[in-house]
Amino acid sequence: MAKPNYSFEKRQRELAKKKKKEEKAASKAAAKASGHGDDDMNPNDAAAALAPVEEVNGDADGAAPADKEQPPRG
C-alpha cells in the first residue's frame, strides 16, 4: 500500500484557501465598485460604533473612578 503524501495534500489545501480568498476579495471589490459595498467602515470603527458607552468611557468594569474616594468597608 502506498503511503499518503501529506505535503501534496497540504499544498492543495493552501492553494484552495488562496483561491477562495482571491475570489472573495474580487467579489468585495466588484460590490464596492457597483456601489453596494457596505464595507466602508473598517473593523475598528465598527467595533467602536457597537461598543457600549460605558466601555468607551472606561467604566465597563463597573469600578468607581480613581478620583472619587470610597468609604472604608467593614
MIDREN-390102 format. One record per residue: residue number from 1; x, y, z of N, C-alpha, C, O in turn. Coordinates in pm, whole numbers, plus 50000, padded with zeros to 5 digits. Each point is the difference from the previous one (the first is absolute). Example, Ala and Ser with C-alpha at 12.3 -4.5 7.8 and 13.67 -1.06 7.14 Angstrom:
2
- 1 | 51319 | 49431 | 50780 | 49911 | 50119 | 50000 | 50090 | 50120 | 50000 | 50104 | 49998 | 50066
- 2 | 49861 | 50107 | 49862 | 50082 | 50119 | 50006 | 49923 | 50109 | 50073 | 50051 | 50111 | 50017
***
This chain:
74
- 1 | 50085 | 49882 | 50000 | 49915 | 50118 | 50000 | 50089 | 50124 | 50000 | 50098 | 50005 | 50074
- 2 | 49869 | 50092 | 49846 | 50079 | 50122 | 49990 | 49971 | 50092 | 50119 | 49887 | 50008 | 50047
- 3 | 50217 | 50060 | 49999 | 49978 | 50090 | 50113 | 49949 | 50135 | 49950 | 50033 | 50042 | 49889
- 4 | 49885 | 50025 | 50191 | 49943 | 50127 | 49957 | 50106 | 50111 | 49991 | 50093 | 50004 | 50080
- 5 | 49891 | 50081 | 49824 | 50091 | 50112 | 49981 | 49938 | 50123 | 50066 | 49924 | 50075 | 49938
- 6 | 50110 | 49944 | 50188 | 49940 | 50108 | 50078 | 50040 | 50138 | 49947 | 49922 | 50094 | 50009
- 7 | 50197 | 49919 | 49939 | 50046 | 50128 | 49947 | 49912 | 50044 | 49883 | 49962 | 50116 | 49989
- 8 | 50009 | 49789 | 49924 | 49916 | 50032 | 49884 | 49860 | 50042 | 50046 | 49945 | 50097 | 49949
- 9 | 49999 | 49829 | 50146 | 49866 | 50032 | 50050 | 49998 | 50138 | 50064 | 49907 | 50078 | 49980
- 10 | 50197 | 49953 | 50098 | 50008 | 50130 | 50066 | 50009 | 50111 | 49895 | 49932 | 50103 | 50012
- 11 | 50150 | 49877 | 49887 | 50014 | 50100 | 49894 | 49868 | 50023 | 49927 | 49965 | 50113 | 49967
- 12 | 49962 | 49779 | 50009 | 49870 | 50013 | 49934 | 49902 | 50079 | 50086 | 49924 | 50083 | 49949
- 13 | 50076 | 49893 | 50183 | 49914 | 50076 | 50091 | 50038 | 50147 | 49999 | 49913 | 50087 | 49997
- 14 | 50219 | 49942 | 50005 | 50046 | 50139 | 49998 | 49958 | 50069 | 49871 | 49958 | 50115 | 50003
- 15 | 50054 | 49816 | 49884 | 49959 | 50058 | 49872 | 49849 | 50027 | 49998 | 49956 | 50101 | 49947
- 16 | 49967 | 49808 | 50110 | 49855 | 50018 | 50004 | 49963 | 50121 | 50086 | 49912 | 50078 | 49964
- 17 | 50156 | 49937 | 50151 | 49976 | 50115 | 50087 | 50034 | 50130 | 49928 | 49924 | 50097 | 50007
- 18 | 50190 | 49903 | 49925 | 50045 | 50120 | 49929 | 49899 | 50038 | 49891 | 49966 | 50117 | 49983
- 19 | 49988 | 49783 | 49943 | 49904 | 50025 | 49892 | 49870 | 50056 | 50058 | 49943 | 50094 | 49944
- 20 | 50011 | 49849 | 50165 | 49876 | 50046 | 50063 | 50016 | 50143 | 50050 | 49909 | 50082 | 49984
- 21 | 50205 | 49948 | 50075 | 50026 | 50134 | 50051 | 50002 | 50102 | 49886 | 49946 | 50110 | 50013
- 22 | 50117 | 49853 | 49876 | 50006 | 50090 | 49885 | 49862 | 50023 | 49941 | 49966 | 50112 | 49960
- 23 | 49952 | 49782 | 50033 | 49864 | 50014 | 49948 | 49917 | 50091 | 50091 | 49921 | 50081 | 49951
- 24 | 50096 | 49905 | 50179 | 49927 | 50083 | 50095 | 50041 | 50146 | 49985 | 49915 | 50089 | 50000
- 25 | 50215 | 49936 | 49987 | 50048 | 50137 | 49982 | 49947 | 50059 | 49870 | 49964 | 50118 | 49995
- 26 | 50033 | 49801 | 49899 | 49949 | 50049 | 49872 | 49851 | 50032 | 50009 | 49955 | 50100 | 49943
- 27 | 49968 | 49817 | 50128 | 49858 | 50027 | 50012 | 49974 | 50123 | 50085 | 49908 | 50077 | 49972
- 28 | 50174 | 49943 | 50131 | 49987 | 50122 | 50082 | 50032 | 50123 | 49918 | 49931 | 50102 | 50010
- 29 | 50174 | 49890 | 49910 | 50039 | 50112 | 49916 | 49890 | 50031 | 49898 | 49972 | 50117 | 49973
- 30 | 49968 | 49780 | 49971 | 49892 | 50020 | 49903 | 49879 | 50063 | 50067 | 49936 | 50088 | 49943
- 31 | 50031 | 49867 | 50178 | 49886 | 50056 | 50072 | 50025 | 50145 | 50036 | 49910 | 50083 | 49991
- 32 | 50211 | 49947 | 50049 | 50033 | 50138 | 50037 | 49998 | 50090 | 49877 | 49955 | 50115 | 50008
- 33 | 50092 | 49835 | 49881 | 50002 | 50078 | 49876 | 49859 | 50028 | 49950 | 49975 | 50104 | 49940
- 34 | 49934 | 49803 | 50084 | 49863 | 50019 | 49953 | 49918 | 50086 | 50095 | 49885 | 50031 | 49972
- 35 | 50175 | 50007 | 50142 | 49930 | 50087 | 50094 | 49921 | 49926 | 50105 | 49931 | 50063 | 50080
- 36 | 50076 | 49806 | 49923 | 49928 | 49922 | 50099 | 50090 | 49957 | 50116 | 49961 | 49916 | 50080
- 37 | 50157 | 50141 | 49928 | 50094 | 49959 | 50104 | 49963 | 50058 | 50134 | 50003 | 50122 | 50018
- 38 | 49963 | 49793 | 50077 | 49971 | 50043 | 50136 | 50125 | 49993 | 50086 | 49993 | 50018 | 50122
- 39 | 50120 | 49955 | 49816 | 50124 | 49984 | 50073 | 50080 | 50131 | 50005 | 50123 | 49997 | 50003
- 40 | 49807 | 50117 | 49999 | 50068 | 50128 | 50005 | 50068 | 50021 | 50135 | 50097 | 50075 | 50009
- 41 | 49852 | 49861 | 50094 | 50053 | 50018 | 50134 | 50102 | 49890 | 50029 | 49973 | 49882 | 49978
- 42 | 50145 | 50158 | 50072 | 50097 | 49896 | 50032 | 49962 | 49932 | 50132 | 49917 | 50054 | 50073
- 43 | 50140 | 49831 | 49960 | 49958 | 49925 | 50118 | 50014 | 50079 | 50130 | 49919 | 49983 | 50091
- 44 | 50183 | 50101 | 49921 | 50017 | 50077 | 50122 | 49887 | 50101 | 50018 | 49950 | 50018 | 50111
- 45 | 50010 | 50048 | 49781 | 49890 | 50094 | 50007 | 49870 | 49928 | 50033 | 49918 | 50051 | 50076
- 46 | 50063 | 49832 | 49866 | 49879 | 49924 | 50025 | 49993 | 49959 | 50147 | 49893 | 50007 | 50061
- 47 | 50218 | 49951 | 49996 | 50002 | 49961 | 50141 | 49972 | 50121 | 50089 | 49928 | 49988 | 50099
- 48 | 50126 | 50127 | 49866 | 49976 | 50120 | 50079 | 49854 | 50043 | 49990 | 49942 | 50047 | 50098
- 49 | 49999 | 49937 | 49786 | 49860 | 50039 | 49982 | 49907 | 49909 | 50080 | 49894 | 50044 | 50045
- 50 | 50143 | 49830 | 49972 | 49917 | 49905 | 50071 | 50029 | 49995 | 50150 | 49925 | 49939 | 50076
- 51 | 50184 | 50124 | 49967 | 50040 | 49993 | 50140 | 49902 | 50077 | 50088 | 49955 | 50107 | 49960
- 52 | 50012 | 49842 | 50158 | 49915 | 50075 | 50091 | 50072 | 50125 | 50049 | 50123 | 50006 | 50001
- 53 | 49801 | 50092 | 50040 | 50056 | 50128 | 50041 | 50094 | 49982 | 50119 | 50104 | 50066 | 50006
- 54 | 49862 | 49845 | 50088 | 50085 | 49981 | 50118 | 50138 | 49949 | 49960 | 50100 | 50041 | 50058
- 55 | 49905 | 49870 | 49843 | 50128 | 49946 | 49960 | 50087 | 50106 | 49935 | 50122 | 50002 | 50019
- 56 | 49816 | 50086 | 49904 | 50075 | 50107 | 49935 | 50057 | 50095 | 50104 | 50111 | 50051 | 49984
- 57 | 49813 | 49974 | 50124 | 50046 | 50090 | 50105 | 50094 | 49934 | 50100 | 50056 | 50067 | 50086
- 58 | 49962 | 49804 | 49904 | 50090 | 49929 | 50090 | 49931 | 49947 | 50124 | 50068 | 49952 | 50091
- 59 | 49801 | 50054 | 49916 | 49928 | 49955 | 50118 | 49934 | 49864 | 49979 | 49906 | 49966 | 50072
- 60 | 50142 | 49958 | 49833 | 49935 | 49873 | 49966 | 50007 | 49900 | 50113 | 49912 | 49915 | 50012
- 61 | 50191 | 50091 | 50073 | 50012 | 49902 | 50107 | 49914 | 50034 | 50121 | 49991 | 49920 | 50093
- 62 | 49947 | 50197 | 49908 | 49912 | 50037 | 50110 | 50074 | 50058 | 50118 | 49939 | 50030 | 50103
- 63 | 50191 | 49987 | 49887 | 50078 | 50055 | 50110 | 49981 | 50150 | 50007 | 49975 | 50067 | 49899
- 64 | 50036 | 49986 | 50222 | 49989 | 50144 | 50017 | 50125 | 50067 | 49947 | 50108 | 49942 | 50004
- 65 | 49879 | 50179 | 49946 | 50118 | 50072 | 49951 | 50101 | 50021 | 50112 | 49963 | 50009 | 50117
- 66 | 50163 | 49997 | 49848 | 50107 | 50009 | 50099 | 49996 | 50132 | 50077 | 50048 | 50005 | 50114
- 67 | 49898 | 50103 | 49828 | 50001 | 50128 | 50068 | 49894 | 50012 | 50108 | 50005 | 50094 | 50080
- 68 | 49899 | 49815 | 49927 | 49897 | 50003 | 50104 | 50043 | 49912 | 50116 | 50045 | 49887 | 49981
- 69 | 49942 | 50166 | 50138 | 50039 | 49924 | 50119 | 49883 | 49917 | 50047 | 49887 | 50048 | 50007
- 70 | 50138 | 49826 | 50024 | 49895 | 49912 | 50046 | 50009 | 49986 | 50152 | 50110 | 50002 | 50056
- 71 | 49776 | 49983 | 50009 | 50004 | 49981 | 50146 | 50061 | 49864 | 50033 | 49988 | 49906 | 49921
- 72 | 50076 | 50082 | 50194 | 50063 | 49872 | 50036 | 49896 | 49892 | 50021 | 49891 | 50025 | 50053
- 73 | 50144 | 49855 | 49906 | 49910 | 49886 | 50018 | 50024 | 49936 | 50135 | 50112 | 49999 | 50052
- 74 | 49781 | 49947 | 50005 | 50027 | 49925 | 50120 | 49897 | 50002 | 50100 | 50015 | 49938 | 50106
***
